[in-house]
């Protein structure tokens, strides 16, 4: 029985999209082990996996990029976070390998140290990316600012200039740290990498949980980068009873699962929609993760007066809410945004940072929703964005069809089995 060891970064937005793939591997007879958030270990064990927690010190190194005053400072902060975690998750994966003796490693793209150790281990391995990775591609704008694609000579000229500015800054900040980690964590086994692609494209296979028409065409990514469509999964649990009492169409409002001080989205949304014919369900999942979870619980208390048509929760299964939703208001996280689009629910996106500007750009390009900048976020502007998003249902449904056509967890499992040279199951 082949053994798979999966290692995730400390965010449910990275774990949950991986679970359908792990379930598919388990259904095919693989013995699946997972190292992830300690709070999620019991749930994964109940799902039939061999689950254990990542080193608790990883959770103590919290992302603080939301405190940065500009994009460069935010990037530098993220580099420090991932580099500090790398020094812990590399030996943590090494210990897990010794305990499990896996035939295949599946490593989250944000677990830098684990990826380095996987590469130096000599084992078959793959990277799992629950968001569009910052890889270059012909005809695609440089990753980061959220630029719309622009064809023709003018577009190529714009992209060339921006690429030098944006990607050049990324490489300047990230490459020295990554190459120092590669040398130190591998005992000098791994050579340095050069260029943005070299920082992420180190595995024989990268699985990316998106697809066209939400994602731009990338004809030069194949065959080592596979887009398998969005993977929609949540822990099995009963929908809250109050959801059945909601008489009006639902608007879901959700914030990041890894804290980034985006509570303003909820605050403005409940005010914007207080007099609208909707039931507003808002979630703040970061209040229950990380070492500062107790302090973050005050985020709900700080939202202000909650109108009768709104409900605030730290966490509630999004699936049952989205089944009744007409629009989702998101921070632009890939998981939350694609979860809505999987069901053909259009989105109003308010990006705060990280990859969220790129997600928002893809929402607009796919005509599956609207983008509202953080600086323009007010009750009036958000109300207008929700009303406009209501007109984007056809585009959201096209995106849902594209996700389904990409093959999902089955396509991902097929690709992983290619890595370890296993035959595909009959039928």
Secondary structure as GFF3:
##gff-version 3
##sequence-region A 1 427
A	DSSP	beta_strand	3	7	.	.	.	ID=ss1
A	DSSP	alpha_helix	12	27	.	.	.	ID=ss2
A	DSSP	beta_strand	31	36	.	.	.	ID=ss3
A	DSSP	three_ten_helix	38	40	.	.	.	ID=ss4
A	DSSP	alpha_helix	41	46	.	.	.	ID=ss5
A	DSSP	beta_strand	50	53	.	.	.	ID=ss6
A	DSSP	alpha_helix	56	60	.	.	.	ID=ss7
A	DSSP	three_ten_helix	65	67	.	.	.	ID=ss8
A	DSSP	alpha_helix	71	100	.	.	.	ID=ss9
A	DSSP	beta_strand	104	108	.	.	.	ID=ss10
A	DSSP	alpha_helix	112	121	.	.	.	ID=ss11
A	DSSP	beta_strand	124	129	.	.	.	ID=ss12
A	DSSP	alpha_helix	152	185	.	.	.	ID=ss13
A	DSSP	alpha_helix	195	200	.	.	.	ID=ss14
A	DSSP	beta_strand	206	208	.	.	.	ID=ss15
A	DSSP	beta_strand	225	227	.	.	.	ID=ss16
A	DSSP	alpha_helix	241	244	.	.	.	ID=ss17
A	DSSP	beta_strand	249	254	.	.	.	ID=ss18
A	DSSP	alpha_helix	263	272	.	.	.	ID=ss19
A	DSSP	beta_strand	278	283	.	.	.	ID=ss20
A	DSSP	three_ten_helix	285	288	.	.	.	ID=ss21
A	DSSP	alpha_helix	293	296	.	.	.	ID=ss22
A	DSSP	alpha_helix	298	301	.	.	.	ID=ss23
A	DSSP	beta_strand	310	313	.	.	.	ID=ss24
A	DSSP	alpha_helix	318	322	.	.	.	ID=ss25
A	DSSP	beta_strand	325	330	.	.	.	ID=ss26
A	DSSP	alpha_helix	334	342	.	.	.	ID=ss27
A	DSSP	beta_strand	346	349	.	.	.	ID=ss28
A	DSSP	alpha_helix	356	365	.	.	.	ID=ss29
A	DSSP	beta_strand	369	371	.	.	.	ID=ss30
A	DSSP	three_ten_helix	374	376	.	.	.	ID=ss31
A	DSSP	alpha_helix	379	389	.	.	.	ID=ss32
A	DSSP	three_ten_helix	390	392	.	.	.	ID=ss33
A	DSSP	alpha_helix	393	405	.	.	.	ID=ss34
A	DSSP	alpha_helix	408	419	.	.	.	ID=ss35
###
